[in-house]
Amino acid sequence: MEDLKGKVAFVTGGASGIGLGIAKACAKAGMKVVIADIRQKAIDDVLPFFREKGWPVHGIRLDVTDRSAFAKAADEAEAVFGNLHVLVNNAGVEVPARPLWQSTFEDCDFIIGANIKGILNGIITIVPRILEHDEGGHVVSTASESGLSVVPNCALYCMTKAAVIGLMETLASDLAGTNVGASAFCPGPIEGNLRATSREVRPESLKNSEELTPIAPPPPPPEGTDMPDFSKMILSAEEAGERVLRGIRRGDLYILTHPEFKEGLKHKFDAILRAFPDQPINEDFEKYFSILVYNPIYDTQTTPGPPDWD
């Protein structure tokens, strides 16, 4: 979807962090932006920035786990700006890190509700509207590099992000042949406030009944050790937004950030290939179950060049 000027973007979790970076990139590209967020104050705080720039913007308070509210938000967005073209399912949460067997059911319900059900609600509510007007469009859902390569003590987070990747791969397959694309955004470390906002938006009904012992942080480096410049490793939310915008324009299946993850993922994929039994291929199986053994959607992904923005 190369021509974005004048199109409408609906960004969930859009009032801070990565979501705000994506909203800014869309507005800078000439799009009309709907910032949907569960925090009304956060919406109110960011709208003046867009208006000062002369960028069309509209804020909607939205709990993405509320299906009827999502439908009303889509109706409101269309009433303000007209047809929706780009859906960015960015709203998400995290829970305290701990071994999976020490997780609580409240943690499970909280993170699955926002990170999986919230994205399903967005797709099922808005994608039919994009297909109906036939003006083209794109769907991006924020997953994580942690959905591709897991992190110890973060099973619930990694599970939900892996689910998002599989969801978007399948959505892209289902949308093949239409003028609507789909991308899984799998960022590495990005400047943001996910931990703070997760605590802020967690409903009372899903809070843990007792304070759980946190995982001990790693030991500090030895005295005299020079600390690295983390600003050179962690992307800004604005750059993350530009990468998402480029992915939309290119029609990427995957939108990635840090190339440092590439070697680790190669080890993962090699491990999967090594796990197949060493036995002859059944050609009849390949023929009659071709839909299971090969998906052409993976062949659509090409390699983007280095960033070309300021």
N, C-alpha and C positions, 0 to 999 in steps of 0.2 A: 504494500500500500504506500506508494511513493508520494502521492499528492495529499498532504495533510492540511493544507491551509483551508480554513473555514470549516473543517470537520469538527466533530464534538467528541471529546474524551471524557469518560466517566472513570474516576480514579478513587478506589476505596483505600482507606487508611491514608488519605491524601494530604492531611494537615501537618505532617511532620515526617522527618526521616526520609527514607527512600521514596515513599509515596509523594512527598512534597517535591523531591528532586525530579520525579517523573512528571508531576503536574507542571512544574516550571519549564521543563524541556518541551512539553506539549504546547504550552502557551507561547513560548518563544518561537516555536515553529508556525505560529499563526492559528492554532486550534482554539476552540472554545472549550473551557475546562470546567467540569463539575468535580468539586472536591467533596467527597463523601467521607465522613469520619464520625465515630461514635462520640467524640469530644467536641461539644459545641464551642467551648472557649478556644480550643486549638484552631477551629475553623475561623472564628472571629479574629483571631490574632494574625492569620496569614492572608485573609482576603484583601486588606489594604495594600499589601505588597503588589498583588496582581493589578489592582485598580490603579495604583500609581504608575504602573507600566503601561496602562491602557489595554491590558489583556482581558478579554471577556472571561468572567469567572462567576460561578455560582456555588454556594456552599449548601450542603444538605447533611443534617445530622442523621446517621444511619448506623444501626447495629446490624452487621452483615449476617448474623445468625437468625434474624427476624425476617422470615420470607415475605410476609405481607408488607412489612416496612420496605423491603427491597423493591417490591413491585410499585409501591407508592413513590419511592424515590426515583425510579425510572420514569414514571408518569410525569413527575415534577420536572425532571431534567429535560424531557421532550417538550413540555409546555414552555420552558424557558428558552431553549436553544434549538429545538427541532430534533431531527433524527440523530440517534447516537451511532457513532462509527467505531470508536475504540473503547474497549472495556479493559481496564487494568485492575485485576483482582490482587491488590497489594496488602489489604488489611490482614494482619496476622499477630500472633502472640507467641511467647515462650513460657516455659514453666521452669522451676528450679532444677538444676542438673543433679542427677543422682542415679544410681543403678536402677534399672527398670523395675526390679522386684520391690524397691522401696518407694516407687511412685504411688500416688493416691488416685482413687477413682475420680476425685474432684479435678486433679491435674489432667487426667485423661479426657474428661468431658469438656473441660475448658479449652484445651488446645485443639481437640478434634472439632469442636463446634466452630471455632474461628478459622482454623487453618485448612479444614477440608469442607465442612458444611457451608461455610461462608463463601467459598469459591464456587461450589456447586450452585448455591443460590444465585450468584452473579451470572453464571453461564446460562442456567435454565431460564432466568428472568430476562436477560438482555440479548443473548445471541439470536433468539427467534425474531426480535425486533430488527436487528441488523440485517438478517437474511431477508426479511420482508420488504425493506425499502430498496434493497438491491443496489445500493450505492457503494458497496465495498466496505470492508472493515477489518478489524483485527482484535484478537483477544490475547492479553498477556496476563499470566498469573505468576506471582512471585513465589518461587521455591527457594532453593539455597544450594550452595555447593555441598552442604551437609545432607542433601537429599541424594547426592551422587556418591559421596564418600563419607561414611558415618564417623561420628565423634563419640568417644567413650562417655558414658553417663548422660547422654542426650538422646535416648531411644525415642521418646515421644516426639521430640522436635524433628529428628531425622526421619521418623516414620511418616509424619504428616507432609514433610517436604518431598520425600520420595513419592508419596501418593500424588502430590501435585504434578510432578514430572510425568508420571504415567498417565494421569488425567489429561494433561495437555498434549502428549504424544497421540493419545487416542482421539482427542478433539480435532487435532490437525488432520488425522486420517479421515474422520467423519466429514470434515469440511473440504477435503480435496475435491476439486472440480467446481468449487464456488469461488466467489471473489472475497472471501473472508479467510484470514489466516489465523494461526495460533502459535504462541511461543511460551516456553517455560523459561522464566528468568531465574538463573541460578547464580546469584552473586556470592563472592567471597566477602571478606571484611569490608563493611561500608559504614561511614559515619552515620549514627542514628541513635535512637533512644528506645529500642524495643523493650529492654528490661523494665525501664520506668513506666512506659505506657502499658505494658502487660499488667503490671501491678495496679495501675490506675483504673483500667477498664474491667478488671476481673470482678464479676458480680458476687455479691455476698453469698449467694446460694452455692457458688462453686469455689469459695475459699476453703483452704484446708482447716479442719477443725482444731488442729494444734500446730504450733510452730515446729517445723522439721529442722533437723540439724543440717546446716549447709555443708556442701563438699568443701574440704579444706583447699585453699588456693595453693598454687604451686609455690615452692620456696623462692625467696628473692634471690637474684643473682649475687655471686660473691662480691664482697666489698671491693670497690675500685673498678668493677666491671663497667665499661661504657654502655649506656643504654642506647638502643637503636632509635633512629628517627621514625617513629610509627606513622608520621604524616606521609612518609614516602611509600608506605605499605597499604594504608587504609584509604580507599577511594572516598571522595566526597559524595554526598547524596546527589549533588548536581551532575557530577560525571556519571553516576549510575543512571540518572535520568536520561542523559544523552545517549548512553549505550542502549537503553531500552528503546529510545526513539529510533536509533539506527537499525535495531533489530526489527522494528515494525516496518520501516521503509524497505528493508531487505527481504522481509518475509521469513526471517530465521525461525527455525524450530526451537533452537536453544540460544539463549542470550547469556553469555558467560563474561566474566570480568578478569580474574587473575590467572594468567598462564602458568603460574607456579603450581597449580593443581594438576596440570596435564600429566606429569610423570606418575603421580600417585594414582590417577584414574587409569593409566595404562596398566599398572600392576593389578588393579581391580578387574579390568576387562580381560586381561590375560588369565587371571585366576578362574574366571567364569569359563573361558574357552578350555582351559586345562581340565575342568570338572566334567566335560562331556566324556562318556565312555568311548574307549577306543574300539569301535566296531564298524562294520561296513554300513554305508548309507543305503536305506531302502528307497529306491527311486519311486515306487508307488506311493509311499508315504509323502515324499516331497511333492508329488503331483496332486494327490487328493487332499492334502492338508496344507496346500501352498499358502492359504490365508494366515496360517499359524506360523509358518517357518520364515516368511519374508514379508516385510512391509516396505513399500517403496517410499513412504514418507521420510525415512531416514536418509535416502539418497538426495533429498532436496537441500540438505544443509551444506553450505559452502563456508569458506574461511573468511571472516571479515579482516580488513586491514587494520593498521594502527588507528587510534582515535584521530579524527580530522577536525576537532573543535578546539576552541580556546580553553 
